[in-house]
Amino acid sequence: MLSTCSILKKLKTDYPEVNFQPSDDYLWSPSNQTVYYVENSKDKDSYAYLLHELSHGVLGHTDYDRDVTLIAMERAAWDKAKELSGNYELAIDEDFIESNLDSYRDWLHARSTCPNCGATGLQTKKLAYSCPACNQNWRVNEAKICALRRFVI
């Protein structure tokens, strides 16, 4: 199995159109075609995160209007990462993928939970929800890596 450092070197050769930049987190930036990665990560799955973020780029992921679209993009990126992993003598465990997707599912559930009655609401706009049970409307912040906030409107 290749080390993360040697995988990164190979990725830079295989994907010259993508920039790779050390950061505090793993992220894909479509605006500058950059995969941000944690340099010298002690995480045994760092290569999986690296391939996942690269997969967003390979798949042309840019933005989304609905939260469920983000989850679909995350699933597609994990599927692509799993496919790419074979090119680098790696394997990404399905349980690992599902655990990562669960964090997005939990995020979506928290955003869509009505702050008034606790029912599951429906997304009406990019950052807005409405409750079919009590007719409450609320807005949410972006909150993918920061604290979720819901504001009754």
KOLTIMAR-219342 format. One record per residue (C-alpha): residue number from 1; residue in three letters; x, y, z. Coordinates in Angstrom, 3 decimals, m for minus. Layout:
<votis>
- num; residuo; x; y; z
- NUM; ALA; X; Y; Z
...
</votis>
This chain:
<votis>
- num; residuo; x; y; z
- 1; MET; 0.000; 0.000; 0.000
- 2; LEU; 1.265; 3.481; m0.886
- 3; SER; 1.820; 6.141; 1.771
- 4; THR; m0.324; 9.284; 1.727
- 5; CYS; 2.738; 11.275; 0.668
- 6; SER; 3.409; 8.995; m2.311
- 7; ILE; m0.308; 8.975; m3.196
- 8; LEU; m0.301; 12.778; m3.200
- 9; LYS; 2.756; 12.809; m5.467
- 10; LYS; 1.033; 10.408; m7.864
- 11; LEU; m2.226; 12.406; m7.764
- 12; LYS; m0.352; 15.579; m8.683
- 13; THR; 1.035; 13.752; m11.719
- 14; ASP; m2.266; 12.094; m12.650
- 15; TYR; m4.366; 15.267; m12.189
- 16; PRO; m2.192; 18.221; m13.293
- 17; GLU; m5.296; 20.410; m13.698
- 18; VAL; m5.967; 20.174; m9.941
- 19; ASN; m4.046; 22.137; m7.324
- 20; PHE; m3.199; 20.439; m4.040
- 21; GLN; m2.708; 22.705; m1.051
- 22; PRO; m1.985; 21.895; 2.623
- 23; SER; m4.708; 23.069; 5.001
- 24; ASP; m6.328; 22.392; 8.369
- 25; ASP; m9.050; 20.284; 6.746
- 26; TYR; m9.912; 18.285; 3.636
- 27; LEU; m11.920; 20.409; 1.209
- 28; TRP; m12.606; 20.824; m2.502
- 29; SER; m12.663; 24.384; m3.841
- 30; PRO; m14.241; 24.546; m7.296
- 31; SER; m13.409; 28.251; m7.664
- 32; ASN; m9.673; 27.586; m7.804
- 33; GLN; m9.704; 23.866; m8.674
- 34; THR; m7.933; 23.028; m5.415
- 35; VAL; m7.996; 20.038; m3.118
- 36; TYR; m7.054; 21.156; 0.376
- 37; TYR; m5.597; 18.400; 2.526
- 38; VAL; m4.132; 17.885; 5.992
- 39; GLU; m0.388; 17.610; 5.627
- 40; ASN; 1.311; 14.945; 7.760
- 41; SER; m2.051; 13.678; 8.972
- 42; LYS; m1.913; 10.866; 11.521
- 43; ASP; m5.351; 9.695; 10.381
- 44; LYS; m5.037; 6.243; 8.849
- 45; ASP; m7.826; 7.157; 6.411
- 46; SER; m6.241; 10.391; 5.170
- 47; TYR; m5.854; 8.921; 1.675
- 48; ALA; m9.619; 8.262; 1.579
- 49; TYR; m10.408; 11.897; 2.396
- 50; LEU; m7.886; 13.028; m0.206
- 51; LEU; m9.447; 10.836; m2.905
- 52; HIS; m12.940; 11.934; m1.823
- 53; GLU; m12.141; 15.640; m2.242
- 54; LEU; m10.415; 14.964; m5.557
- 55; SER; m13.544; 13.092; m6.654
- 56; HIS; m15.639; 16.225; m6.148
- 57; GLY; m13.363; 17.885; m8.691
- 58; VAL; m13.342; 14.968; m11.114
- 59; LEU; m17.143; 14.916; m10.996
- 60; GLY; m17.381; 18.682; m11.550
- 61; HIS; m19.118; 19.448; m8.253
- 62; THR; m19.519; 23.154; m7.684
- 63; ASP; m22.586; 24.309; m5.742
- 64; TYR; m26.015; 23.060; m4.699
- 65; ASP; m29.420; 24.633; m4.071
- 66; ARG; m30.984; 21.905; m1.942
- 67; ASP; m29.523; 20.049; 1.015
- 68; VAL; m30.495; 16.691; m0.476
- 69; THR; m28.419; 17.611; m3.536
- 70; LEU; m25.394; 18.017; m1.286
- 71; ILE; m25.958; 14.553; 0.135
- 72; ALA; m26.244; 13.132; m3.394
- 73; MET; m22.987; 14.882; m4.328
- 74; GLU; m21.287; 13.450; m1.239
- 75; ARG; m22.467; 9.937; m2.129
- 76; ALA; m21.249; 10.342; m5.709
- 77; ALA; m17.856; 11.621; m4.520
- 78; TRP; m17.435; 8.659; m2.142
- 79; ASP; m18.409; 6.242; m4.908
- 80; LYS; m15.861; 7.860; m7.238
- 81; ALA; m13.201; 7.828; m4.501
- 82; LYS; m13.795; 4.125; m4.013
- 83; GLU; m13.429; 3.602; m7.757
- 84; LEU; m10.218; 5.683; m7.903
- 85; SER; m8.723; 3.930; m4.881
- 86; GLY; m8.017; 0.835; m6.988
- 87; ASN; m5.656; 2.883; m9.169
- 88; TYR; m3.497; 3.498; m6.087
- 89; GLU; m3.575; 0.016; m4.547
- 90; LEU; m5.954; 1.227; m1.840
- 91; ALA; m9.345; 0.198; m0.533
- 92; ILE; m11.973; 2.371; 1.099
- 93; ASP; m14.228; 0.457; 3.467
- 94; GLU; m17.971; 0.796; 2.864
- 95; ASP; m18.609; 1.225; 6.616
- 96; PHE; m16.160; 4.152; 6.611
- 97; ILE; m18.060; 5.733; 3.718
- 98; GLU; m21.438; 5.217; 5.407
- 99; SER; m20.126; 6.711; 8.647
- 100; ASN; m19.050; 9.828; 6.767
- 101; LEU; m22.380; 10.025; 4.952
- 102; ASP; m24.186; 9.631; 8.277
- 103; SER; m22.663; 12.916; 9.428
- 104; TYR; m24.366; 14.634; 6.461
- 105; ARG; m27.625; 12.787; 7.078
- 106; ASP; m27.550; 13.928; 10.714
- 107; TRP; m26.798; 17.482; 9.529
- 108; LEU; m29.778; 17.393; 7.152
- 109; HIS; m32.075; 16.003; 9.846
- 110; ALA; m31.031; 18.728; 12.305
- 111; ARG; m31.595; 21.477; 9.733
- 112; SER; m34.995; 20.140; 8.729
- 113; THR; m36.328; 19.650; 12.264
- 114; CYS; m38.973; 22.255; 13.069
- 115; PRO; m37.847; 24.480; 15.960
- 116; ASN; m41.506; 24.870; 16.996
- 117; CYS; m42.954; 21.337; 17.044
- 118; GLY; m40.057; 18.993; 16.186
- 119; ALA; m41.627; 17.597; 12.997
- 120; THR; m39.547; 17.182; 9.870
- 121; GLY; m39.852; 20.228; 7.676
- 122; LEU; m39.504; 20.723; 3.932
- 123; GLN; m36.810; 22.825; 2.324
- 124; THR; m38.414; 25.711; 0.412
- 125; LYS; m35.288; 27.677; m0.608
- 126; LYS; m31.539; 27.219; m0.236
- 127; LEU; m31.492; 28.167; 3.454
- 128; ALA; m35.215; 28.100; 4.284
- 129; TYR; m37.587; 25.445; 5.600
- 130; SER; m41.291; 25.172; 6.329
- 131; CYS; m43.124; 22.777; 8.636
- 132; PRO; m46.116; 20.925; 7.157
- 133; ALA; m47.358; 20.089; 10.675
- 134; CYS; m47.520; 23.546; 12.278
- 135; ASN; m46.763; 25.921; 9.365
- 136; GLN; m43.672; 27.344; 11.081
- 137; ASN; m41.024; 28.784; 8.746
- 138; TRP; m37.315; 29.034; 9.603
- 139; ARG; m33.967; 29.833; 8.074
- 140; VAL; m30.700; 28.039; 8.696
- 141; ASN; m27.072; 29.060; 8.362
- 142; GLU; m24.623; 27.268; 6.025
- 143; ALA; m23.250; 25.254; 8.993
- 144; LYS; m21.460; 22.327; 7.438
- 145; ILE; m18.454; 22.586; 9.721
- 146; CYS; m19.661; 25.174; 12.249
- 147; ALA; m22.575; 25.165; 14.690
- 148; LEU; m26.029; 24.856; 13.160
- 149; ARG; m28.357; 27.778; 13.802
- 150; ARG; m32.093; 27.904; 13.067
- 151; PHE; m33.933; 31.237; 12.988
- 152; VAL; m37.731; 31.354; 13.174
- 153; ILE; m39.206; 33.714; 10.571
</votis>
